[in-house]
Each structure stands twice: as structure tokens, then as C-alpha cells.
Amino acid sequence: MVAYGWAEQDPESGRFFVGMRLMAWGAMSSERFGFSRWIDPAPVGLAQRTADTAYLMVRVGDESVCVAQHEGAFPIKALTLKPGDRRPLGIGAGTLALLAFLPDDEIERILRDQAEQRARFAIDEPTLRASIAKAKRLGYAFNDVHVIPGLGPIADMTAVAVPICLANGRPFAAVAVVALSTRMAPPRRDNILASIKQEVAQIEAKLRGETKPVARPRSATETI
């Protein structure tokens, strides 16, 4: 079951848990009853505060699955994904956050094994490698290249994403916010990133079993 992604084992405690593949199947069949239920407040709150579109991605093997999408109030929407959509790791900000913070040897294996799947997207390997290096340097994923062929000139969107990591430091999910590039320029980008990181800290604290809440910089209804 572990080999097929149906179960996962915590390397520290030895306990087994439901695998991400089963969780992703649940998300694809019904967002209402899927994996996003216990983690959904993060993209919901981010969409409310930023007025832009927030996504939750999870890793399933060498791919990512969108398990939640929440639209903000800004009239121009960045609807690049919908729940259930799958992409190779590295294609888009959310999946880049899942790839860039893995061990280097695993990154190399994924880049090699997923080359054929990535070929249908508008990003080549040198560009992806540069994006991985930039994410490692910044501590978050940044993408201003539209990965769907032909849409770059007409879809001026920018996204930022932060990985959600297990206690062992491995990313298993990521939260992303996508907006018009003009709305993602500094200093607003820094404010959005601060909000994402606060949400991620809340989630990671829950994963570690911590009950003390992490203070959020803004209320759920205050916009950035």
C-alpha cells in the first residue's frame, strides 16, 4: 500500500496513515468530502484577505493535485486550476513549492523521470532549474511564466506559493495565491507572502500536535 501511495508511514513513530493518493482521489471525486476539509481554512482566508485566487496543492507521487480553489472578490480572476487537476511537479508556483524543497537527489530524479510529461507545458528544463534555485534562495516559489502554451502574452499572471512540510521537513502540500502581475508587485507581494506563511505555520503546528495558535497578522475579513 505504501508503494502505491495508498498508505504512508511516519519514519519517526512507525505509525501508518492514509496515503496522499487516496486523499487526492477523494478530492477529485468531491471537493466537499475531500482532503481539503481539514486544511481548507488556509486558502479560504487567503482569498478573503487578498481578494485574489488561492489554491491548495498536494503531492501524489511525482505529480501534484489541486484539491482546493477559492476565488477572492477582485473582478479579474486567475483561474489557472480547478480541483482535481493534475500537473507534473514544478509546473506552476504551487507545484514548484512541492519540488524545490525536496532533497537534491530526489529533485534530479523527478526532473529526469518527468521530462516527457513536462514537455507539453511552456517551460523548459533550464528555466525550471533556475526557478528551483530561486525558490531555494527566497524560501518560497515564484512564477510569472504562464505554463499553458500560447497563453503567456494574454494572461499576465503571477503566483507565489509556500510548501507545507511534515515534521521531517518534507513538503507534502503547498498553498499558493495567484493574481494579476500588477497586483503581485512589492510591497504587496511581501504582505501576501506573510499571510501565506502564517497560514502554513498554523497547519504545520496542527500536524505536530501543537495547540498554541500562531498569531495571524490580519483578521479573516481584512484585505491586503
N, C-alpha and C positions, 0 to 999 in steps of 0.2 A: 504493500500500500504506500509506503514511503517512496519507493522508486517511481510510482505513477503519480505522485503528488496528492494522493487521497488522504494521507496522514503525514504528520511531521513530528519529529522527536526533539525535545529540548535537550541540547547537549550537556547542560549542567545538571538538571534534575532527572533526566531519563524518561520523563513523562511524555506520553503521546497525545497529540491534539489533532482535530480535524484539519486536513490539508487545505492549502490555498486553492487547489484546483477545484475541490468540491465547493468551497466558498464562492469562487468565481462562477461556477455553473449556476449556483443559486442566484447570484446577481444577474446573470444573463437571462434566466427564466422569469425572474420577477424582482424588480428593484425593491418592491415593498417588503419582501421577506428575505432579501439577500444579505450579504455580508455587511453592507453599509449601515445596517440598523444601529450597531453599537458604536460606530465611528463617524456617523453622518453629521453630527452637530458641527464638526470642523468645517466642511465645505459649505454647509448652510450658513453658519455665522460669517464666514468669509465673503460669501456672495452678498449678504446683507450689508456688511460694513464697507465693502469696496464698490458695490453696485455693478461689479463685473461678474464673469463666469468662473466658478470654482469647480474643480474636478478632484475625484479620489481615484487613484490607480493602485492596483495590486499586482504583484509579480506572480506569474504562473509559469513555471519552467523558465524558458528564455524569452517569454513574451510578457506583455502587460495587458491587463484587462481594466477597462473603465467600469467602475462599479457605482459611481455616483456623479451626477452633473447637476449643478444648481445655478440658475441664472440670477444675476443682480438686476437692479432697476434701470441701469443705463440703457437707453433705447437701442443702441447698436450692440448686438450680441456676438460673442466669439464662440460659436457652437461648432468646435472642431471635432468633438467626440460625442458619442451618446453611450449610455450604459450598455455594456455587453460588447462594445468594440474592442478588438484586439490589435496590438501592434508589437513589432519586434522591439526589444529593449533598445533605447537610445533614440527612438523616433518620436520627437516631441519632448517638451520640458518634463512632464511627469515621468515618462519612461526613462529619460536621461538621468533623472534623480535616482531611479532604481538601479541604473547601470553604473554610474560614475563612482559610487561609493562602495562598490564591491571590491574584493581583493584584486590586485592587478592581474594575477594569473587567470582568474575567472573572467575578467573583462576581456582578456585576449582570446580565451576560448569562445566566448559569446560572439565577439567580433568575427571570428573565423567561421563559426557554425551558422551564424545568422546572415551571412553575406548575401545569399540568394534571396532571402525574404526581404532584406532591406533594399534590394535593388529596385523595387517598384516605387520607392519613395524618393523625393527630390533632395537627397542628402548623400554625399559621397563619404567614403571612409576617412579621408584626410580632414574633412570638415567635422565629422563626428568625433574623431580623436581630439581635435582642437577644442571641441565643446566639452568633452570629458575632462581635459586638462583644466579648462576654465572653471568648470563646476568644482573640481577638487580645490582649486585655488580660492574660489569665492565662498565655498561651503554651501552653495545652492546651485540648482540648474537654471540656466537662462537660455531661452530660444527665441530668436526673432526671424527665423527662416521657416517659411511655410513648407511643410513636408509633403503636401499633396502636389504633384506635378501640375504646373500651369496656373496655380492659384497665387503664387507669390506676388506678382505685380498688382493684383486686385484685392488682396487680403492682407493688409498691413497690420498684423497682429504680433504681439509679444507676450511671452509667458514666462513665469518664474515658478519654481517648484522646490519643495524641501522633502527629503525622504523621512519616512517613519521607520525607526530601527528597533529591532528586538534587543534584549538585554546583552546579547553577544555582539552588538554593533552592526549586524547585517540588516540592510534595508529590505522590507517586505511590502511596503506601500509608500505612496507619495501623495502629497496634497499640492495642487497647482492652481494658480489664478491666471487667466488669460484675458487680455484686454487689447484695445487699440494701442498701437505703439506710442501715440501721443499721450495716452493715459498711464503708460508704464515708465515714463521718463523720471529720473531722480528730481526731487526727493520723494515723490510719491511712491516710487518703486521700493524705497527703503521702508516706508511705512507699511506697505503691503507685505513685504518680507517679514517685518517684525510681527505682524499679526499671524502670518502662517507659522512662524517659529513658535509663537505662544501656543497655538492650537496643537502643533506637533508635540510640544513639551507636555501638554495635558494628556495626550494619547499615550505617549511613552511612559508617563508616570503611572497611568492606569495599568499598562502592561506589566510594570514592575510591582504592581500591587500597592503603590503608594496612595494614601488617602488625602494627603495635604494638597490642596489645589494650587496650581500655578497661576499667579495673577495675570489677567489679561490687560492689555494697555487701553482697551476701549470696551464700552458696553456693546451688546449684540446689535443694538439699533443705531449706534453712532457710526457715521460714514467716514471713510478716509478721504 
